Amino acid sequence: MENVMAVPKRKTSPMKRGFRRSADALAQPTYVEDKDSGELRRPHHVDLKTGMYRGRQILNIKPKD
């Protein structure tokens, strides 16, 4: 008995090939250093340590006891 390889029945269209390859372009998330605290945070996100966003206090942070 011969070993038979799996062979695709139809040619993969460029669209389907592009869907498969789209995940190759995903990049790591970027981080910026916060100007006030020096912590790393995502751009355009609230700094969770201080609760500040664009110079304004957005979240009330409870002090740890």
PDB file of N, CA, C and O in Angstrom:
ATOM      1  N   MET A   1       0.850  -1.181   0.000  1.00  0.00           N
ATOM      2  CA  MET A   1       0.000   0.000   0.000  1.00  0.00           C
ATOM      3  C   MET A   1       0.890   1.235   0.000  1.00  0.00           C
ATOM      4  O   MET A   1       1.852   1.305   0.765  1.00  0.00           O
ATOM      5  N   GLU A   2       0.580   2.202  -0.843  1.00  0.00           N
ATOM      6  CA  GLU A   2       1.366   3.426  -0.948  1.00  0.00           C
ATOM      7  C   GLU A   2       0.878   4.463   0.061  1.00  0.00           C
ATOM      8  O   GLU A   2      -0.297   4.496   0.429  1.00  0.00           O
ATOM      9  N   ASN A   3       1.814   5.309   0.496  1.00  0.00           N
ATOM     10  CA  ASN A   3       1.419   6.446   1.324  1.00  0.00           C
ATOM     11  C   ASN A   3       0.864   7.530   0.410  1.00  0.00           C
ATOM     12  O   ASN A   3       1.512   7.935  -0.555  1.00  0.00           O
ATOM     13  N   VAL A   4      -0.332   7.990   0.721  1.00  0.00           N
ATOM     14  CA  VAL A   4      -0.986   8.999  -0.100  1.00  0.00           C
ATOM     15  C   VAL A   4      -0.999  10.306   0.678  1.00  0.00           C
ATOM     16  O   VAL A   4      -1.433  10.361   1.829  1.00  0.00           O
ATOM     17  N   MET A   5      -0.507  11.371   0.016  1.00  0.00           N
ATOM     18  CA  MET A   5      -0.471  12.678   0.669  1.00  0.00           C
ATOM     19  C   MET A   5      -1.813  13.384   0.528  1.00  0.00           C
ATOM     20  O   MET A   5      -2.554  13.150  -0.427  1.00  0.00           O
ATOM     21  N   ALA A   6      -2.112  14.246   1.484  1.00  0.00           N
ATOM     22  CA  ALA A   6      -3.311  15.067   1.387  1.00  0.00           C
ATOM     23  C   ALA A   6      -3.060  16.187   0.390  1.00  0.00           C
ATOM     24  O   ALA A   6      -2.066  16.904   0.495  1.00  0.00           O
ATOM     25  N   VAL A   7      -3.948  16.338  -0.566  1.00  0.00           N
ATOM     26  CA  VAL A   7      -3.803  17.344  -1.616  1.00  0.00           C
ATOM     27  C   VAL A   7      -5.061  18.196  -1.619  1.00  0.00           C
ATOM     28  O   VAL A   7      -6.167  17.657  -1.577  1.00  0.00           O
ATOM     29  N   PRO A   8      -4.917  19.522  -1.668  1.00  0.00           N
ATOM     30  CA  PRO A   8      -6.110  20.371  -1.695  1.00  0.00           C
ATOM     31  C   PRO A   8      -6.958  20.119  -2.938  1.00  0.00           C
ATOM     32  O   PRO A   8      -6.429  19.900  -4.028  1.00  0.00           O
ATOM     33  N   LYS A   9      -8.258  20.152  -2.766  1.00  0.00           N
ATOM     34  CA  LYS A   9      -9.158  19.904  -3.886  1.00  0.00           C
ATOM     35  C   LYS A   9      -9.270  21.125  -4.794  1.00  0.00           C
ATOM     36  O   LYS A   9      -9.432  20.989  -6.007  1.00  0.00           O
ATOM     37  N   ARG A  10      -9.182  22.337  -4.197  1.00  0.00           N
ATOM     38  CA  ARG A  10      -9.307  23.575  -4.947  1.00  0.00           C
ATOM     39  C   ARG A  10      -8.133  24.493  -4.631  1.00  0.00           C
ATOM     40  O   ARG A  10      -7.516  24.396  -3.571  1.00  0.00           O
ATOM     41  N   LYS A  11      -7.837  25.386  -5.574  1.00  0.00           N
ATOM     42  CA  LYS A  11      -6.789  26.382  -5.371  1.00  0.00           C
ATOM     43  C   LYS A  11      -7.271  27.409  -4.344  1.00  0.00           C
ATOM     44  O   LYS A  11      -8.420  27.850  -4.393  1.00  0.00           O
ATOM     45  N   THR A  12      -6.395  27.784  -3.424  1.00  0.00           N
ATOM     46  CA  THR A  12      -6.738  28.793  -2.426  1.00  0.00           C
ATOM     47  C   THR A  12      -6.766  30.162  -3.101  1.00  0.00           C
ATOM     48  O   THR A  12      -5.799  30.567  -3.746  1.00  0.00           O
ATOM     49  N   SER A  13      -7.880  30.863  -2.947  1.00  0.00           N
ATOM     50  CA  SER A  13      -8.025  32.168  -3.597  1.00  0.00           C
ATOM     51  C   SER A  13      -7.128  33.197  -2.898  1.00  0.00           C
ATOM     52  O   SER A  13      -6.772  33.019  -1.734  1.00  0.00           O
ATOM     53  N   PRO A  14      -6.765  34.271  -3.607  1.00  0.00           N
ATOM     54  CA  PRO A  14      -5.937  35.309  -2.977  1.00  0.00           C
ATOM     55  C   PRO A  14      -6.593  35.930  -1.747  1.00  0.00           C
ATOM     56  O   PRO A  14      -5.901  36.318  -0.806  1.00  0.00           O
ATOM     57  N   MET A  15      -7.922  36.026  -1.750  1.00  0.00           N
ATOM     58  CA  MET A  15      -8.614  36.596  -0.598  1.00  0.00           C
ATOM     59  C   MET A  15      -8.439  35.702   0.637  1.00  0.00           C
ATOM     60  O   MET A  15      -8.110  36.190   1.718  1.00  0.00           O
ATOM     61  N   LYS A  16      -8.659  34.405   0.471  1.00  0.00           N
ATOM     62  CA  LYS A  16      -8.508  33.478   1.601  1.00  0.00           C
ATOM     63  C   LYS A  16      -7.055  33.427   2.067  1.00  0.00           C
ATOM     64  O   LYS A  16      -6.782  33.341   3.265  1.00  0.00           O
ATOM     65  N   ARG A  17      -6.135  33.480   1.121  1.00  0.00           N
ATOM     66  CA  ARG A  17      -4.716  33.489   1.474  1.00  0.00           C
ATOM     67  C   ARG A  17      -4.380  34.753   2.270  1.00  0.00           C
ATOM     68  O   ARG A  17      -3.591  34.706   3.214  1.00  0.00           O
ATOM     69  N   GLY A  18      -4.982  35.880   1.883  1.00  0.00           N
ATOM     70  CA  GLY A  18      -4.772  37.135   2.598  1.00  0.00           C
ATOM     71  C   GLY A  18      -5.354  37.093   4.002  1.00  0.00           C
ATOM     72  O   GLY A  18      -4.755  37.619   4.940  1.00  0.00           O
ATOM     73  N   PHE A  19      -6.529  36.467   4.152  1.00  0.00           N
ATOM     74  CA  PHE A  19      -7.118  36.308   5.486  1.00  0.00           C
ATOM     75  C   PHE A  19      -6.179  35.544   6.400  1.00  0.00           C
ATOM     76  O   PHE A  19      -6.005  35.900   7.566  1.00  0.00           O
ATOM     77  N   ARG A  20      -5.581  34.500   5.870  1.00  0.00           N
ATOM     78  CA  ARG A  20      -4.680  33.676   6.668  1.00  0.00           C
ATOM     79  C   ARG A  20      -3.418  34.453   7.048  1.00  0.00           C
ATOM     80  O   ARG A  20      -2.917  34.336   8.166  1.00  0.00           O
ATOM     81  N   ARG A  21      -2.921  35.236   6.115  1.00  0.00           N
ATOM     82  CA  ARG A  21      -1.668  35.949   6.341  1.00  0.00           C
ATOM     83  C   ARG A  21      -1.845  37.254   7.108  1.00  0.00           C
ATOM     84  O   ARG A  21      -0.856  37.881   7.486  1.00  0.00           O
ATOM     85  N   SER A  22      -3.074  37.671   7.342  1.00  0.00           N
ATOM     86  CA  SER A  22      -3.298  38.957   7.997  1.00  0.00           C
ATOM     87  C   SER A  22      -2.770  38.957   9.424  1.00  0.00           C
ATOM     88  O   SER A  22      -2.391  40.008   9.940  1.00  0.00           O
ATOM     89  N   ALA A  23      -2.738  37.796  10.067  1.00  0.00           N
ATOM     90  CA  ALA A  23      -2.246  37.723  11.441  1.00  0.00           C
ATOM     91  C   ALA A  23      -0.732  37.921  11.500  1.00  0.00           C
ATOM     92  O   ALA A  23      -0.192  38.218  12.566  1.00  0.00           O
ATOM     93  N   ASP A  24      -0.046  37.761  10.375  1.00  0.00           N
ATOM     94  CA  ASP A  24       1.404  37.970  10.374  1.00  0.00           C
ATOM     95  C   ASP A  24       1.770  39.421  10.611  1.00  0.00           C
ATOM     96  O   ASP A  24       2.869  39.710  11.084  1.00  0.00           O
ATOM     97  N   ALA A  25       0.871  40.338  10.292  1.00  0.00           N
ATOM     98  CA  ALA A  25       1.159  41.765  10.406  1.00  0.00           C
ATOM     99  C   ALA A  25       0.870  42.313  11.795  1.00  0.00           C
ATOM    100  O   ALA A  25       1.141  43.486  12.049  1.00  0.00           O
ATOM    101  N   LEU A  26       0.329  41.506  12.704  1.00  0.00           N
ATOM    102  CA  LEU A  26       0.020  42.001  14.041  1.00  0.00           C
ATOM    103  C   LEU A  26       1.306  42.358  14.772  1.00  0.00           C
ATOM    104  O   LEU A  26       2.278  41.603  14.747  1.00  0.00           O
ATOM    105  N   ALA A  27       1.302  43.506  15.415  1.00  0.00           N
ATOM    106  CA  ALA A  27       2.498  43.992  16.117  1.00  0.00           C
ATOM    107  C   ALA A  27       2.253  43.977  17.623  1.00  0.00           C
ATOM    108  O   ALA A  27       1.113  43.893  18.079  1.00  0.00           O
ATOM    109  N   GLN A  28       3.313  44.057  18.364  1.00  0.00           N
ATOM    110  CA  GLN A  28       3.211  44.142  19.813  1.00  0.00           C
ATOM    111  C   GLN A  28       2.588  45.478  20.201  1.00  0.00           C
ATOM    112  O   GLN A  28       2.817  46.473  19.513  1.00  0.00           O
ATOM    113  N   PRO A  29       1.806  45.536  21.282  1.00  0.00           N
ATOM    114  CA  PRO A  29       1.226  46.814  21.687  1.00  0.00           C
ATOM    115  C   PRO A  29       2.315  47.786  22.119  1.00  0.00           C
ATOM    116  O   PRO A  29       3.311  47.393  22.728  1.00  0.00           O
ATOM    117  N   THR A  30       2.114  49.062  21.797  1.00  0.00           N
ATOM    118  CA  THR A  30       3.107  50.073  22.145  1.00  0.00           C
ATOM    119  C   THR A  30       2.816  50.642  23.524  1.00  0.00           C
ATOM    120  O   THR A  30       1.667  50.714  23.958  1.00  0.00           O
ATOM    121  N   TYR A  31       3.863  51.035  24.187  1.00  0.00           N
ATOM    122  CA  TYR A  31       3.764  51.649  25.505  1.00  0.00           C
ATOM    123  C   TYR A  31       4.557  52.939  25.500  1.00  0.00           C
ATOM    124  O   TYR A  31       5.572  53.055  24.814  1.00  0.00           O
ATOM    125  N   VAL A  32       4.086  53.907  26.270  1.00  0.00           N
ATOM    126  CA  VAL A  32       4.805  55.168  26.424  1.00  0.00           C
ATOM    127  C   VAL A  32       5.089  55.372  27.907  1.00  0.00           C
ATOM    128  O   VAL A  32       4.380  54.849  28.766  1.00  0.00           O
ATOM    129  N   GLU A  33       6.127  56.131  28.190  1.00  0.00           N
ATOM    130  CA  GLU A  33       6.456  56.441  29.577  1.00  0.00           C
ATOM    131  C   GLU A  33       5.628  57.638  30.010  1.00  0.00           C
ATOM    132  O   GLU A  33       5.617  58.665  29.332  1.00  0.00           O
ATOM    133  N   ASP A  34       4.934  57.514  31.136  1.00  0.00           N
ATOM    134  CA  ASP A  34       4.101  58.592  31.647  1.00  0.00           C
ATOM    135  C   ASP A  34       4.984  59.745  32.086  1.00  0.00           C
ATOM    136  O   ASP A  34       6.025  59.529  32.706  1.00  0.00           O
ATOM    137  N   LYS A  35       4.578  60.970  31.768  1.00  0.00           N
ATOM    138  CA  LYS A  35       5.403  62.140  32.076  1.00  0.00           C
ATOM    139  C   LYS A  35       5.497  62.393  33.574  1.00  0.00           C
ATOM    140  O   LYS A  35       6.546  62.809  34.065  1.00  0.00           O
ATOM    141  N   ASP A  36       4.415  62.147  34.306  1.00  0.00           N
ATOM    142  CA  ASP A  36       4.401  62.455  35.737  1.00  0.00           C
ATOM    143  C   ASP A  36       4.990  61.335  36.586  1.00  0.00           C
ATOM    144  O   ASP A  36       5.886  61.564  37.397  1.00  0.00           O
ATOM    145  N   SER A  37       4.473  60.116  36.390  1.00  0.00           N
ATOM    146  CA  SER A  37       4.883  59.024  37.278  1.00  0.00           C
ATOM    147  C   SER A  37       6.050  58.212  36.737  1.00  0.00           C
ATOM    148  O   SER A  37       6.714  57.510  37.500  1.00  0.00           O
ATOM    149  N   GLY A  38       6.315  58.292  35.434  1.00  0.00           N
ATOM    150  CA  GLY A  38       7.395  57.504  34.857  1.00  0.00           C
ATOM    151  C   GLY A  38       7.025  56.060  34.583  1.00  0.00           C
ATOM    152  O   GLY A  38       7.865  55.281  34.132  1.00  0.00           O
ATOM    153  N   GLU A  39       5.771  55.689  34.849  1.00  0.00           N
ATOM    154  CA  GLU A  39       5.310  54.326  34.611  1.00  0.00           C
ATOM    155  C   GLU A  39       5.006  54.137  33.125  1.00  0.00           C
ATOM    156  O   GLU A  39       4.688  55.094  32.419  1.00  0.00           O
ATOM    157  N   LEU A  40       5.109  52.894  32.663  1.00  0.00           N
ATOM    158  CA  LEU A  40       4.724  52.582  31.301  1.00  0.00           C
ATOM    159  C   LEU A  40       3.216  52.405  31.232  1.00  0.00           C
ATOM    160  O   LEU A  40       2.610  51.761  32.089  1.00  0.00           O
ATOM    161  N   ARG A  41       2.618  52.990  30.192  1.00  0.00           N
ATOM    162  CA  ARG A  41       1.172  52.844  30.003  1.00  0.00           C
ATOM    163  C   ARG A  41       0.891  52.873  28.513  1.00  0.00           C
ATOM    164  O   ARG A  41       1.737  53.287  27.721  1.00  0.00           O
ATOM    165  N   ARG A  42      -0.316  52.425  28.129  1.00  0.00           N
ATOM    166  CA  ARG A  42      -0.718  52.457  26.730  1.00  0.00           C
ATOM    167  C   ARG A  42      -1.029  53.897  26.333  1.00  0.00           C
ATOM    168  O   ARG A  42      -1.539  54.657  27.157  1.00  0.00           O
ATOM    169  N   PRO A  43      -0.739  54.291  25.099  1.00  0.00           N
ATOM    170  CA  PRO A  43      -1.101  55.640  24.658  1.00  0.00           C
ATOM    171  C   PRO A  43      -2.619  55.813  24.644  1.00  0.00           C
ATOM    172  O   PRO A  43      -3.353  54.882  24.313  1.00  0.00           O
ATOM    173  N   HIS A  44      -3.081  57.000  25.003  1.00  0.00           N
ATOM    174  CA  HIS A  44      -4.504  57.355  25.022  1.00  0.00           C
ATOM    175  C   HIS A  44      -5.290  56.515  26.022  1.00  0.00           C
ATOM    176  O   HIS A  44      -6.484  56.287  25.826  1.00  0.00           O
ATOM    177  N   HIS A  45      -4.644  56.052  27.090  1.00  0.00           N
ATOM    178  CA  HIS A  45      -5.321  55.305  28.148  1.00  0.00           C
ATOM    179  C   HIS A  45      -5.046  55.987  29.485  1.00  0.00           C
ATOM    180  O   HIS A  45      -4.076  56.731  29.629  1.00  0.00           O
ATOM    181  N   VAL A  46      -5.911  55.723  30.455  1.00  0.00           N
ATOM    182  CA  VAL A  46      -5.754  56.270  31.792  1.00  0.00           C
ATOM    183  C   VAL A  46      -4.592  55.569  32.488  1.00  0.00           C
ATOM    184  O   VAL A  46      -4.440  54.353  32.373  1.00  0.00           O
ATOM    185  N   ASP A  47      -3.775  56.331  33.209  1.00  0.00           N
ATOM    186  CA  ASP A  47      -2.714  55.747  34.026  1.00  0.00           C
ATOM    187  C   ASP A  47      -3.370  55.152  35.269  1.00  0.00           C
ATOM    188  O   ASP A  47      -3.902  55.889  36.099  1.00  0.00           O
ATOM    189  N   LEU A  48      -3.338  53.840  35.404  1.00  0.00           N
ATOM    190  CA  LEU A  48      -4.066  53.177  36.486  1.00  0.00           C
ATOM    191  C   LEU A  48      -3.422  53.385  37.844  1.00  0.00           C
ATOM    192  O   LEU A  48      -4.090  53.227  38.866  1.00  0.00           O
ATOM    193  N   LYS A  49      -2.141  53.736  37.886  1.00  0.00           N
ATOM    194  CA  LYS A  49      -1.490  53.973  39.178  1.00  0.00           C
ATOM    195  C   LYS A  49      -1.958  55.287  39.790  1.00  0.00           C
ATOM    196  O   LYS A  49      -2.205  55.360  40.994  1.00  0.00           O
ATOM    197  N   THR A  50      -2.083  56.331  38.959  1.00  0.00           N
ATOM    198  CA  THR A  50      -2.434  57.662  39.475  1.00  0.00           C
ATOM    199  C   THR A  50      -3.868  58.062  39.158  1.00  0.00           C
ATOM    200  O   THR A  50      -4.423  58.932  39.830  1.00  0.00           O
ATOM    201  N   GLY A  51      -4.489  57.441  38.139  1.00  0.00           N
ATOM    202  CA  GLY A  51      -5.839  57.808  37.749  1.00  0.00           C
ATOM    203  C   GLY A  51      -5.899  59.059  36.893  1.00  0.00           C
ATOM    204  O   GLY A  51      -6.971  59.640  36.729  1.00  0.00           O
ATOM    205  N   MET A  52      -4.769  59.486  36.342  1.00  0.00           N
ATOM    206  CA  MET A  52      -4.705  60.707  35.548  1.00  0.00           C
ATOM    207  C   MET A  52      -4.830  60.374  34.065  1.00  0.00           C
ATOM    208  O   MET A  52      -4.363  59.333  33.604  1.00  0.00           O
ATOM    209  N   TYR A  53      -5.476  61.291  33.322  1.00  0.00           N
ATOM    210  CA  TYR A  53      -5.537  61.199  31.865  1.00  0.00           C
ATOM    211  C   TYR A  53      -5.493  62.606  31.302  1.00  0.00           C
ATOM    212  O   TYR A  53      -6.353  63.431  31.607  1.00  0.00           O
ATOM    213  N   ARG A  54      -4.498  62.877  30.488  1.00  0.00           N
ATOM    214  CA  ARG A  54      -4.292  64.177  29.864  1.00  0.00           C
ATOM    215  C   ARG A  54      -4.310  65.315  30.878  1.00  0.00           C
ATOM    216  O   ARG A  54      -4.906  66.363  30.631  1.00  0.00           O
ATOM    217  N   GLY A  55      -3.661  65.107  32.011  1.00  0.00           N
ATOM    218  CA  GLY A  55      -3.536  66.156  33.016  1.00  0.00           C
ATOM    219  C   GLY A  55      -4.730  66.308  33.933  1.00  0.00           C
ATOM    220  O   GLY A  55      -4.742  67.201  34.781  1.00  0.00           O
ATOM    221  N   ARG A  56      -5.727  65.467  33.788  1.00  0.00           N
ATOM    222  CA  ARG A  56      -6.911  65.549  34.643  1.00  0.00           C
ATOM    223  C   ARG A  56      -7.051  64.283  35.461  1.00  0.00           C
ATOM    224  O   ARG A  56      -6.683  63.195  35.019  1.00  0.00           O
ATOM    225  N   GLN A  57      -7.601  64.442  36.683  1.00  0.00           N
ATOM    226  CA  GLN A  57      -7.866  63.298  37.552  1.00  0.00           C
ATOM    227  C   GLN A  57      -9.161  62.645  37.108  1.00  0.00           C
ATOM    228  O   GLN A  57     -10.229  63.243  37.242  1.00  0.00           O
ATOM    229  N   ILE A  58      -9.091  61.423  36.580  1.00  0.00           N
ATOM    230  CA  ILE A  58     -10.266  60.726  36.072  1.00  0.00           C
ATOM    231  C   ILE A  58     -10.772  59.706  37.078  1.00  0.00           C
ATOM    232  O   ILE A  58     -11.972  59.627  37.341  1.00  0.00           O
ATOM    233  N   LEU A  59      -9.840  58.913  37.649  1.00  0.00           N
ATOM    234  CA  LEU A  59     -10.203  57.891  38.620  1.00  0.00           C
ATOM    235  C   LEU A  59      -9.763  58.295  40.003  1.00  0.00           C
ATOM    236  O   LEU A  59      -8.705  58.900  40.180  1.00  0.00           O
ATOM    237  N   ASN A  60     -10.579  57.957  40.988  1.00  0.00           N
ATOM    238  CA  ASN A  60     -10.179  58.145  42.376  1.00  0.00           C
ATOM    239  C   ASN A  60      -9.472  56.888  42.845  1.00  0.00           C
ATOM    240  O   ASN A  60     -10.086  55.824  42.927  1.00  0.00           O
ATOM    241  N   ILE A  61      -8.197  56.997  43.150  1.00  0.00           N
ATOM    242  CA  ILE A  61      -7.388  55.864  43.561  1.00  0.00           C
ATOM    243  C   ILE A  61      -7.409  55.771  45.082  1.00  0.00           C
ATOM    244  O   ILE A  61      -7.124  56.747  45.776  1.00  0.00           O
ATOM    245  N   LYS A  62      -7.752  54.584  45.598  1.00  0.00           N
ATOM    246  CA  LYS A  62      -7.751  54.379  47.040  1.00  0.00           C
ATOM    247  C   LYS A  62      -6.330  54.087  47.510  1.00  0.00           C
ATOM    248  O   LYS A  62      -5.637  53.274  46.899  1.00  0.00           O
ATOM    249  N   PRO A  63      -5.891  54.731  48.572  1.00  0.00           N
ATOM    250  CA  PRO A  63      -4.542  54.429  49.089  1.00  0.00           C
ATOM    251  C   PRO A  63      -4.522  53.041  49.736  1.00  0.00           C
ATOM    252  O   PRO A  63      -5.471  52.650  50.416  1.00  0.00           O
ATOM    253  N   LYS A  64      -3.436  52.307  49.517  1.00  0.00           N
ATOM    254  CA  LYS A  64      -3.315  50.978  50.125  1.00  0.00           C
ATOM    255  C   LYS A  64      -2.870  51.128  51.573  1.00  0.00           C
ATOM    256  O   LYS A  64      -1.933  51.866  51.877  1.00  0.00           O
ATOM    257  N   ASP A  65      -3.554  50.418  52.455  1.00  0.00           N
ATOM    258  CA  ASP A  65      -3.220  50.476  53.894  1.00  0.00           C
ATOM    259  C   ASP A  65      -2.279  49.370  54.289  1.00  0.00           C
ATOM    260  O   ASP A  65      -1.898  49.271  55.455  1.00  0.00           O
TER     261      ASP A  65
END
